[in-house]
Amino acid sequence: MVVGYSPSHGIKEEGDGGFESRWYQRCYRYIAAMEAMKEVSVAESMLQGIRKRLTTKK
């Protein structure tokens, strides 16, 4: 439920802590996504190394 609007803070919703709270939530989600992407990148690199070793040993 929208209860007010402030040009400098955006729309504030009842009970959500307003703009600042949502901004922090977006930051945390972004950081979590970046960490997940790093983990995927590391896993891909590991798989690439394993594939190279398997193909060169034949």
Number of C-alpha atoms within 10 A of each C-alpha: 8 8 9 11 12 9 6 7 10 12 14 19 14 11 8 11 10 16 16 13 12 13 11 11 12 12 12 12 12 12 12 12 12 12 12 12 12 12 12 12 12 12 12 12 12 12 12 12 11 11 11 11 11 10 8 7 6 5
